[in-house]
């Protein structure tokens, strides 16, 4: 029986120039290997010690936002005050995790209690966080989507320069908070951050938040991640979320999505 010859489709202009100029992938000698299991530090309040049930599992010291107190606009200072008053009354207005929703990218980078795993593959670096969604940093030269809708993780693109992966993240929903103190941000949050391998077993996450609606100036921090090679760090208990917890509502009073059983 005669079978027609199958030929490949012509390469598009993007494919014809693959990989894009200046893009480095895992395996390139110029790119450091940051794959592995890492435990970061947690953001604290200057002069205030962690509560007994807070902080990284290895006892690492806190890191801090700068400047602090956070430089909120008048509108967002009121949001912070409303959240504090509600918490004092026993209601959480903005803890997405208490409502069985993801932590969000910023909280996930600066409030580390248990180890995360970083996996490098050609064209992307993925951070797998304990009890949260994986976060992909695209390093294949693609831009941010033009029709991007806000999400908990936003959309991240990055490129390597020497020992540092520079990352740009946009499209982060205002439903998330920037840390476990439930500090807010707007839908305009623009995260500019980098992962620098400063030693074999150390990564520095340099993070800058730009948000014209929420902040009067940029807010920065450096979170220190330490490599964990003991196999016991690689096996963590499952995390559970109690979807019938109807005492936690958002700032609009919604409790949609909870299941009473």
Phi, psi and omega in degrees: 000136181280130177246129180294149178284134179260125179244151180288147177293148179302144179290139174287165178305321180294318181292326183294336182251021183283138353283160180301149181302136175085357181270130179250144180243165172303133184108336173291129181303338182280350184258123178289154178270111177251012176295149176138185180261127185228147174237118181272183177260177183237142179291134178236184176254126181307129178084358181242124180285154174300145170294159184304330183258017181241170177094164181299151183294343179262006177079017180298148180290161182285163167245169189224151170285149174224132359284164176219133003301154182300137185279069183283149171288164179306319180300317184278337171297324177293321178299316179299316180296319179297319179294319180296319180294319180294319180297321179296330179273001177094014179237132177262120181270343191219014179273094183299328182292328178290342179259019177064032177247162183296159177296320189098155189295317185293307177306318181296335180272331190247354181235076186259119179255321180238163184293154172240161177243133175254131179236126177256131173223162181304122176091355180200155171235127184242132177254118177261111184261144176299131176058027178213180182278147175294150180240124182261131171252112182280124180244022184263011176092000180288152174271175171293145176300145180282338182251033185294131176256144182302139179217174183291325181263346184067197180231127185241135172233150183209167176210150182269138168227106182062237183268012188234133173262115179268130188234142177234123184235129178225174176074040181261122182295144178290355177291341181271164174245165184269351180194179183283358172275003176065034175287134188272171170208172180257178176292348181272003181305128177239118184258120174244117187216167180215154175243113182247124177274102185270342178201173182304320186244025181222133171239140172249121175264105178268120189236130174234128177254128175244125182204097185295333179283322187265322187244150176269351177201165179298149178241135185228162170198163171234120180256133185258122179252133182246134180293138178239116183253347178295125182304338181294334178287342186273352180238106180247152176297151175296147173261143179237158180226128185268101188286354177265012178281091186268006179277349180259123182233164176270184186288355175258001181085011183277142171233023182303142175098349179278146182247122178267125180216000000 
